[in-house]
Amino acid sequence: MDAEKEVSNRTDGLQGVELMHEDKHEICKRLFYTLTATRNCYDLISLTYKDNEEMVYAEFKGGYVRKINVAMDSGIALIRDVMKNLGV
């Protein structure tokens, strides 16, 4: 009974709320700062989302660029795809 009450309390405030638009440029910007704080991605110099291609470009020191397909991704799926492709 308590579990049911807890679930209903979590959804009460969501009635009629529109889904938030996810800004993939902002997600990449914040993910970049997070990743560069780690040992794994110390050499990452940019993480750029391109709307027209639905791709993220990860640029590293030395000029290497990794192109990551994020077509049809939600914000969290974009994060997962980037991290998976960077080996994090």
N, CA, C and O atoms as a printed pandas DataFrame, in Angstrom:
     atom_number atom_name residue_name chain_id  residue_number  x_coord  y_coord  z_coord
0              1         N          MET        A               1    0.819   -1.188    0.000
1              2        CA          MET        A               1    0.000    0.000    0.000
2              3         C          MET        A               1    0.872    1.265    0.000
3              4         O          MET        A               1    0.614    2.205   -0.752
4              5         N          ASP        A               2    1.900    1.276    0.848
5              6        CA          ASP        A               2    2.776    2.444    0.898
6              7         C          ASP        A               2    3.491    2.664   -0.429
7              8         O          ASP        A               2    3.682    3.804   -0.852
8              9         N          ALA        A               3    3.888    1.573   -1.087
9             10        CA          ALA        A               3    4.572    1.688   -2.381
10            11         C          ALA        A               3    3.653    2.322   -3.410
11            12         O          ALA        A               3    4.093    3.159   -4.198
12            13         N          GLU        A               4    2.371    1.933   -3.417
13            14        CA          GLU        A               4    1.410    2.510   -4.349
14            15         C          GLU        A               4    1.244    4.005   -4.092
15            16         O          GLU        A               4    1.182    4.800   -5.030
16            17         N          LYS        A               5    1.175    4.375   -2.834
17            18        CA          LYS        A               5    1.027    5.777   -2.462
18            19         C          LYS        A               5    2.249    6.573   -2.916
19            20         O          LYS        A               5    2.118    7.689   -3.420
20            21         N          GLU        A               6    3.437    5.994   -2.733
21            22        CA          GLU        A               6    4.669    6.668   -3.131
22            23         C          GLU        A               6    4.692    6.913   -4.636
23            24         O          GLU        A               6    5.060    8.001   -5.079
24            25         N          VAL        A               7    4.303    5.912   -5.426
25            26        CA          VAL        A               7    4.281    6.058   -6.881
26            27         C          VAL        A               7    3.295    7.139   -7.284
27            28         O          VAL        A               7    3.606    7.972   -8.136
28            29         N          SER        A               8    2.105    7.141   -6.683
29            30        CA          SER        A               8    1.112    8.150   -7.054
30            31         C          SER        A               8    1.587    9.552   -6.682
31            32         O          SER        A               8    1.305   10.508   -7.404
32            33         N          ASN        A               9    2.299    9.686   -5.573
33            34        CA          ASN        A               9    2.824   10.997   -5.185
34            35         C          ASN        A               9    3.838   11.513   -6.191
35            36         O          ASN        A               9    3.926   12.720   -6.414
36            37         N          ARG        A              10    4.602   10.621   -6.802
37            38        CA          ARG        A              10    5.607   11.036   -7.775
38            39         C          ARG        A              10    4.969   11.502   -9.073
39            40         O          ARG        A              10    5.552   12.327   -9.777
40            41         N          THR        A              11    3.795   10.998   -9.405
41            42        CA          THR        A              11    3.177   11.343  -10.681
42            43         C          THR        A              11    2.142   12.453  -10.565
43            44         O          THR        A              11    1.742   13.014  -11.585
44            45         N          ASP        A              12    1.695   12.789   -9.358
45            46        CA          ASP        A              12    0.656   13.804   -9.178
46            47         C          ASP        A              12    1.015   15.131   -9.838
47            48         O          ASP        A              12    0.160   15.750  -10.472
48            49         N          GLY        A              13    2.242   15.573   -9.706
49            50        CA          GLY        A              13    2.654   16.865  -10.239
50            51         C          GLY        A              13    2.908   16.864  -11.728
51            52         O          GLY        A              13    3.226   17.914  -12.286
52            53         N          LEU        A              14    2.783   15.729  -12.396
53            54        CA          LEU        A              14    3.105   15.645  -13.816
54            55         C          LEU        A              14    1.896   15.784  -14.727
55            56         O          LEU        A              14    2.045   15.792  -15.949
56            57         N          GLN        A              15    0.709   15.891  -14.159
57            58        CA          GLN        A              15   -0.499   15.983  -14.972
58            59         C          GLN        A              15   -0.449   17.240  -15.830
59            60         O          GLN        A              15   -0.299   18.345  -15.309
60            61         N          GLY        A              16   -0.575   17.073  -17.147
61            62        CA          GLY        A              16   -0.642   18.207  -18.055
62            63         C          GLY        A              16    0.686   18.895  -18.329
63            64         O          GLY        A              16    0.711   19.938  -18.983
64            65         N          VAL        A              17    1.768   18.347  -17.854
65            66        CA          VAL        A              17    3.080   18.959  -18.086
66            67         C          VAL        A              17    3.605   18.510  -19.446
67            68         O          VAL        A              17    3.621   17.318  -19.754
68            69         N          GLU        A              18    4.033   19.470  -20.252
69            70        CA          GLU        A              18    4.597   19.124  -21.555
70            71         C          GLU        A              18    5.984   18.538  -21.366
71            72         O          GLU        A              18    6.691   18.882  -20.418
72            73         N          LEU        A              19    6.369   17.647  -22.276
73            74        CA          LEU        A              19    7.714   17.088  -22.213
74            75         C          LEU        A              19    8.726   18.182  -22.492
75            76         O          LEU        A              19    8.528   19.012  -23.379
76            77         N          MET        A              20    9.790   18.181  -21.744
77            78        CA          MET        A              20   10.844   19.168  -21.907
78            79         C          MET        A              20   11.595   18.920  -23.206
79            80         O          MET        A              20   11.912   17.780  -23.544
80            81         N          HIS        A              21   11.871   19.983  -23.921
81            82        CA          HIS        A              21   12.718   19.868  -25.111
82            83         C          HIS        A              21   14.157   19.711  -24.650
83            84         O          HIS        A              21   14.647   20.501  -23.843
84            85         N          GLU        A              22   14.824   18.704  -25.156
85            86        CA          GLU        A              22   16.214   18.469  -24.766
86            87         C          GLU        A              22   17.144   19.201  -25.733
87            88         O          GLU        A              22   17.088   18.992  -26.945
88            89         N          ASP        A              23   17.981   20.043  -25.191
89            90        CA          ASP        A              23   18.938   20.809  -25.974
90            91         C          ASP        A              23   20.223   19.992  -26.096
91            92         O          ASP        A              23   21.038   19.962  -25.174
92            93         N          LYS        A              24   20.393   19.340  -27.226
93            94        CA          LYS        A              24   21.538   18.440  -27.413
94            95         C          LYS        A              24   22.864   19.195  -27.431
95            96         O          LYS        A              24   23.903   18.637  -27.078
96            97         N          HIS        A              25   22.831   20.455  -27.837
97            98        CA          HIS        A              25   24.054   21.268  -27.787
98            99         C          HIS        A              25   24.479   21.478  -26.330
99           100         O          HIS        A              25   25.658   21.362  -25.995
100          101         N          GLU        A              26   23.510   21.785  -25.477
101          102        CA          GLU        A              26   23.784   22.002  -24.060
102          103         C          GLU        A              26   24.220   20.700  -23.382
103          104         O          GLU        A              26   25.106   20.709  -22.527
104          105         N          ILE        A              27   23.600   19.592  -23.763
105          106        CA          ILE        A              27   23.985   18.292  -23.199
106          107         C          ILE        A              27   25.439   17.993  -23.546
107          108         O          ILE        A              27   26.200   17.544  -22.689
108          109         N          CYS        A              28   25.829   18.235  -24.789
109          110        CA          CYS        A              28   27.223   17.989  -25.197
110          111         C          CYS        A              28   28.186   18.910  -24.457
111          112         O          CYS        A              28   29.270   18.490  -24.050
112          113         N          LYS        A              29   27.788   20.158  -24.286
113          114        CA          LYS        A              29   28.644   21.118  -23.565
114          115         C          LYS        A              29   28.891   20.640  -22.134
115          116         O          LYS        A              29   30.027   20.643  -21.661
116          117         N          ARG        A              30   27.824   20.230  -21.449
117          118        CA          ARG        A              30   27.963   19.779  -20.063
118          119         C          ARG        A              30   28.693   18.445  -19.971
119          120         O          ARG        A              30   29.479   18.223  -19.049
120          121         N          LEU        A              31   28.433   17.560  -20.925
121          122        CA          LEU        A              31   29.120   16.267  -20.952
122          123         C          LEU        A              31   30.618   16.464  -21.196
123          124         O          LEU        A              31   31.445   15.768  -20.607
124          125         N          PHE        A              32   30.958   17.409  -22.060
125          126        CA          PHE        A              32   32.366   17.713  -22.332
126          127         C          PHE        A              32   33.097   18.086  -21.044
127          128         O          PHE        A              32   34.170   17.553  -20.761
128          129         N          TYR        A              33   32.516   19.001  -20.263
129          130        CA          TYR        A              33   33.170   19.421  -19.018
130          131         C          TYR        A              33   33.295   18.269  -18.029
131          132         O          TYR        A              33   34.284   18.170  -17.303
132          133         N          THR        A              34   32.305   17.412  -18.003
133          134        CA          THR        A              34   32.365   16.256  -17.114
134          135         C          THR        A              34   33.445   15.281  -17.559
135          136         O          THR        A              34   34.246   14.818  -16.747
136          137         N          LEU        A              35   33.464   14.972  -18.848
137          138        CA          LEU        A              35   34.442   13.999  -19.365
138          139         C          LEU        A              35   35.876   14.490  -19.239
139          140         O          LEU        A              35   36.769   13.701  -18.931
140          141         N          THR        A              36   36.114   15.780  -19.470
141          142        CA          THR        A              36   37.489   16.285  -19.408
142          143         C          THR        A              36   38.015   16.356  -17.982
143          144         O          THR        A              36   39.208   16.572  -17.769
144          145         N          ALA        A              37   37.142   16.177  -17.016
145          146        CA          ALA        A              37   37.585   16.125  -15.623
146          147         C          ALA        A              37   38.084   14.734  -15.252
147          148         O          ALA        A              37   38.558   14.520  -14.136
148          149         N          THR        A              38   37.978   13.785  -16.188
149          150        CA          THR        A              38   38.391   12.411  -15.916
150          151         C          THR        A              38   39.737   12.094  -16.559
151          152         O          THR        A              38   40.196   12.791  -17.464
152          153         N          ARG        A              39   40.348   11.038  -16.073
153          154        CA          ARG        A              39   41.622   10.574  -16.605
154          155         C          ARG        A              39   41.471   10.050  -18.039
155          156         O          ARG        A              39   42.370   10.211  -18.863
156          157         N          ASN        A              40   40.323    9.422  -18.325
157          158        CA          ASN        A              40   40.095    8.815  -19.636
158          159         C          ASN        A              40   40.031    9.824  -20.775
159          160         O          ASN        A              40   40.459    9.525  -21.889
160          161         N          CYS        A              41   39.506   11.003  -20.511
161          162        CA          CYS        A              41   39.263   11.973  -21.589
162          163         C          CYS        A              41   40.026   13.275  -21.387
163          164         O          CYS        A              41   39.564   14.336  -21.807
164          165         N          TYR        A              42   41.176   13.205  -20.755
165          166        CA          TYR        A              42   41.980   14.405  -20.520
166          167         C          TYR        A              42   42.371   15.103  -21.814
167          168         O          TYR        A              42   42.606   16.311  -21.825
168          169         N          ASP        A              43   42.442   14.338  -22.918
169          170        CA          ASP        A              43   42.890   14.899  -24.193
170          171         C          ASP        A              43   41.748   15.311  -25.121
171          172         O          ASP        A              43   41.990   15.669  -26.274
172          173         N          LEU        A              44   40.525   15.264  -24.640
173          174        CA          LEU        A              44   39.369   15.703  -25.413
174          175         C          LEU        A              44   39.363   17.225  -25.431
175          176         O          LEU        A              44   39.402   17.858  -24.375
176          177         N          ILE        A              45   39.313   17.821  -26.626
177          178        CA          ILE        A              45   39.330   19.287  -26.689
178          179         C          ILE        A              45   37.994   19.881  -27.126
179          180         O          ILE        A              45   37.770   21.078  -26.946
180          181         N          SER        A              46   37.102   19.069  -27.697
181          182        CA          SER        A              46   35.758   19.573  -27.991
182          183         C          SER        A              46   34.794   18.414  -28.217
183          184         O          SER        A              46   35.183   17.312  -28.605
184          185         N          LEU        A              47   33.528   18.704  -27.961
185          186        CA          LEU        A              47   32.439   17.758  -28.172
186          187         C          LEU        A              47   31.316   18.590  -28.773
187          188         O          LEU        A              47   30.690   19.391  -28.079
188          189         N          THR        A              48   31.061   18.401  -30.059
189          190        CA          THR        A              48   30.151   19.275  -30.795
190          191         C          THR        A              48   29.015   18.491  -31.426
191          192         O          THR        A              48   29.244   17.499  -32.119
192          193         N          TYR        A              49   27.779   18.942  -31.181
193          194        CA          TYR        A              49   26.602   18.334  -31.801
194          195         C          TYR        A              49   26.234   19.121  -33.042
195          196         O          TYR        A              49   26.158   20.349  -33.001
196          197         N          LYS        A              50   26.003   18.414  -34.164
197          198        CA          LYS        A              50   25.587   19.059  -35.417
198          199         C          LYS        A              50   24.173   18.612  -35.745
199          200         O          LYS        A              50   23.926   17.450  -36.065
200          201         N          ASP        A              51   23.238   19.575  -35.657
201          202        CA          ASP        A              51   21.814   19.305  -35.890
202          203         C          ASP        A              51   21.543   18.655  -37.238
203          204         O          ASP        A              51   20.872   17.626  -37.320
204          205         N          ASN        A              52   22.066   19.259  -38.281
205          206        CA          ASN        A              52   21.741   18.811  -39.641
206          207         C          ASN        A              52   22.217   17.396  -39.946
207          208         O          ASN        A              52   21.706   16.761  -40.869
208          209         N          GLU        A              53   23.179   16.898  -39.194
209          210        CA          GLU        A              53   23.704   15.549  -39.416
210          211         C          GLU        A              53   23.285   14.579  -38.306
211          212         O          GLU        A              53   23.394   13.364  -38.474
212          213         N          GLU        A              54   22.813   15.100  -37.190
213          214        CA          GLU        A              54   22.528   14.314  -35.990
214          215         C          GLU        A              54   23.752   13.486  -35.592
215          216         O          GLU        A              54   23.667   12.285  -35.335
216          217         N          MET        A              55   24.880   14.174  -35.553
217          218        CA          MET        A              55   26.160   13.570  -35.207
218          219         C          MET        A              55   26.826   14.405  -34.119
219          220         O          MET        A              55   26.622   15.616  -34.029
220          221         N          VAL        A              56   27.623   13.734  -33.299
221          222        CA          VAL        A              56   28.478   14.412  -32.327
222          223         C          VAL        A              56   29.905   14.201  -32.788
223          224         O          VAL        A              56   30.302   13.087  -33.127
224          225         N          TYR        A              57   30.674   15.280  -32.798
225          226        CA          TYR        A              57   32.081   15.201  -33.167
226          227         C          TYR        A              57   32.923   15.395  -31.909
227          228         O          TYR        A              57   32.829   16.419  -31.233
228          229         N          ALA        A              58   33.738   14.402  -31.613
229          230        CA          ALA        A              58   34.647   14.456  -30.470
230          231         C          ALA        A              58   36.045   14.697  -31.026
231          232         O          ALA        A              58   36.593   13.863  -31.747
232          233         N          GLU        A              59   36.611   15.849  -30.682
233          234        CA          GLU        A              59   37.942   16.203  -31.183
234          235         C          GLU        A              59   38.958   16.100  -30.057
235          236         O          GLU        A              59   38.726   16.557  -28.938
236          237         N          PHE        A              60   40.092   15.485  -30.385
237          238        CA          PHE        A              60   41.145   15.242  -29.406
238          239         C          PHE        A              60   42.403   16.007  -29.768
239          240         O          PHE        A              60   42.602   16.396  -30.919
240          241         N          LYS        A              61   43.262   16.219  -28.756
241          242        CA          LYS        A              61   44.575   16.815  -29.004
242          243         C          LYS        A              61   45.263   15.971  -30.057
243          244         O          LYS        A              61   45.143   14.746  -30.047
244          245         N          GLY        A              62   45.965   16.595  -30.944
245          246        CA          GLY        A              62   46.641   15.866  -32.015
246          247         C          GLY        A              62   45.807   15.835  -33.289
247          248         O          GLY        A              62   46.273   15.365  -34.327
248          249         N          GLY        A              63   44.552   16.344  -33.213
249          250        CA          GLY        A              63   43.735   16.461  -34.412
250          251         C          GLY        A              63   42.787   15.310  -34.706
251          252         O          GLY        A              63   41.984   15.409  -35.634
252          253         N          TYR        A              64   42.850   14.229  -33.951
253          254        CA          TYR        A              64   41.954   13.092  -34.191
254          255         C          TYR        A              64   40.514   13.495  -33.875
255          256         O          TYR        A              64   40.236   14.076  -32.826
256          257         N          VAL        A              65   39.596   13.176  -34.807
257          258        CA          VAL        A              65   38.176   13.473  -34.614
258          259         C          VAL        A              65   37.388   12.176  -34.734
259          260         O          VAL        A              65   37.542   11.427  -35.699
260          261         N          ARG        A              66   36.547   11.923  -33.747
261          262        CA          ARG        A              66   35.674   10.756  -33.775
262          263         C          ARG        A              66   34.252   11.252  -34.036
263          264         O          ARG        A              66   33.754   12.147  -33.353
264          265         N          LYS        A              67   33.614   10.654  -35.036
265          266        CA          LYS        A              67   32.261   11.011  -35.441
266          267         C          LYS        A              67   31.301    9.985  -34.833
267          268         O          LYS        A              67   31.450    8.785  -35.062
268          269         N          ILE        A              68   30.310   10.459  -34.054
269          270        CA          ILE        A              68   29.403    9.569  -33.318
270          271         C          ILE        A              68   27.968    9.811  -33.769
271          272         O          ILE        A              68   27.456   10.924  -33.656
272          273         N          ASN        A              69   27.327    8.774  -34.278
273          274        CA          ASN        A              69   25.949    8.868  -34.755
274          275         C          ASN        A              69   24.994    8.887  -33.566
275          276         O          ASN        A              69   24.963    7.953  -32.766
276          277         N          VAL        A              70   24.216    9.960  -33.462
277          278        CA          VAL        A              70   23.231   10.076  -32.386
278          279         C          VAL        A              70   21.836   10.350  -32.960
279          280         O          VAL        A              70   20.996   10.964  -32.301
280          281         N          ALA        A              71   21.601    9.894  -34.184
281          282        CA          ALA        A              71   20.311   10.107  -34.846
282          283         C          ALA        A              71   19.191    9.485  -34.026
283          284         O          ALA        A              71   19.295    8.341  -33.585
284          285         N          MET        A              72   18.133   10.235  -33.828
285          286        CA          MET        A              72   16.927    9.810  -33.117
286          287         C          MET        A              72   17.158    9.557  -31.624
287          288         O          MET        A              72   16.298    8.979  -30.960
288          289         N          ASP        A              73   18.294    9.976  -31.095
289          290        CA          ASP        A              73   18.595    9.758  -29.673
290          291         C          ASP        A              73   17.878   10.769  -28.788
291          292         O          ASP        A              73   17.719   11.936  -29.147
292          293         N          SER        A              74   17.453   10.296  -27.633
293          294        CA          SER        A              74   17.009   11.197  -26.568
294          295         C          SER        A              74   18.286   11.756  -25.940
295          296         O          SER        A              74   19.391   11.379  -26.328
296          297         N          GLY        A              75   18.130   12.641  -24.985
297          298        CA          GLY        A              75   19.304   13.203  -24.316
298          299         C          GLY        A              75   20.146   12.146  -23.622
299          300         O          GLY        A              75   21.370   12.137  -23.751
300          301         N          ILE        A              76   19.493   11.255  -22.885
301          302        CA          ILE        A              76   20.236   10.218  -22.153
302          303         C          ILE        A              76   20.852    9.213  -23.112
303          304         O          ILE        A              76   21.943    8.706  -22.852
304          305         N          ALA        A              77   20.172    8.912  -24.222
305          306        CA          ALA        A              77   20.738    7.997  -25.223
306          307         C          ALA        A              77   21.953    8.628  -25.896
307          308         O          ALA        A              77   22.916    7.930  -26.214
308          309         N          LEU        A              78   21.918    9.946  -26.114
309          310        CA          LEU        A              78   23.075   10.649  -26.674
310          311         C          LEU        A              78   24.272   10.484  -25.740
311          312         O          LEU        A              78   25.375   10.177  -26.192
312          313         N          ILE        A              79   24.056   10.687  -24.438
313          314        CA          ILE        A              79   25.138   10.540  -23.460
314          315         C          ILE        A              79   25.693    9.118  -23.501
315          316         O          ILE        A              79   26.909    8.923  -23.518
316          317         N          ARG        A              80   24.810    8.132  -23.516
317          318        CA          ARG        A              80   25.255    6.733  -23.557
318          319         C          ARG        A              80   26.054    6.444  -24.822
319          320         O          ARG        A              80   27.104    5.805  -24.756
320          321         N          ASP        A              81   25.563    6.911  -25.984
321          322        CA          ASP        A              81   26.271    6.654  -27.240
322          323         C          ASP        A              81   27.641    7.310  -27.257
323          324         O          ASP        A              81   28.611    6.701  -27.707
324          325         N          VAL        A              82   27.733    8.535  -26.777
325          326        CA          VAL        A              82   29.026    9.226  -26.741
326          327         C          VAL        A              82   29.991    8.477  -25.827
327          328         O          VAL        A              82   31.133    8.212  -26.204
328          329         N          MET        A              83   29.535    8.144  -24.645
329          330        CA          MET        A              83   30.417    7.451  -23.695
330          331         C          MET        A              83   30.853    6.089  -24.220
331          332         O          MET        A              83   32.014    5.707  -24.075
332          333         N          LYS        A              84   29.930    5.363  -24.825
333          334        CA          LYS        A              84   30.274    4.051  -25.393
334          335         C          LYS        A              84   31.312    4.190  -26.501
335          336         O          LYS        A              84   32.264    3.413  -26.569
336          337         N          ASN        A              85   31.124    5.182  -27.368
337          338        CA          ASN        A              85   32.061    5.385  -28.480
338          339         C          ASN        A              85   33.408    5.907  -28.039
339          340         O          ASN        A              85   34.406    5.721  -28.736
340          341         N          LEU        A              86   33.451    6.559  -26.892
341          342        CA          LEU        A              86   34.736    7.046  -26.377
342          343         C          LEU        A              86   35.406    6.035  -25.458
343          344         O          LEU        A              86   36.509    6.268  -24.962
344          345         N          GLY        A              87   34.737    4.913  -25.235
345          346        CA          GLY        A              87   35.313    3.872  -24.400
346          347         C          GLY        A              87   35.311    4.200  -22.922
347          348         O          GLY        A              87   36.169    3.737  -22.171
348          349         N          VAL        A              88   34.343    5.000  -22.511
349          350        CA          VAL        A              88   34.248    5.408  -21.107
350          351         C          VAL        A              88   33.239    4.524  -20.401
351          352         O          VAL        A              88   33.000    4.693  -19.205
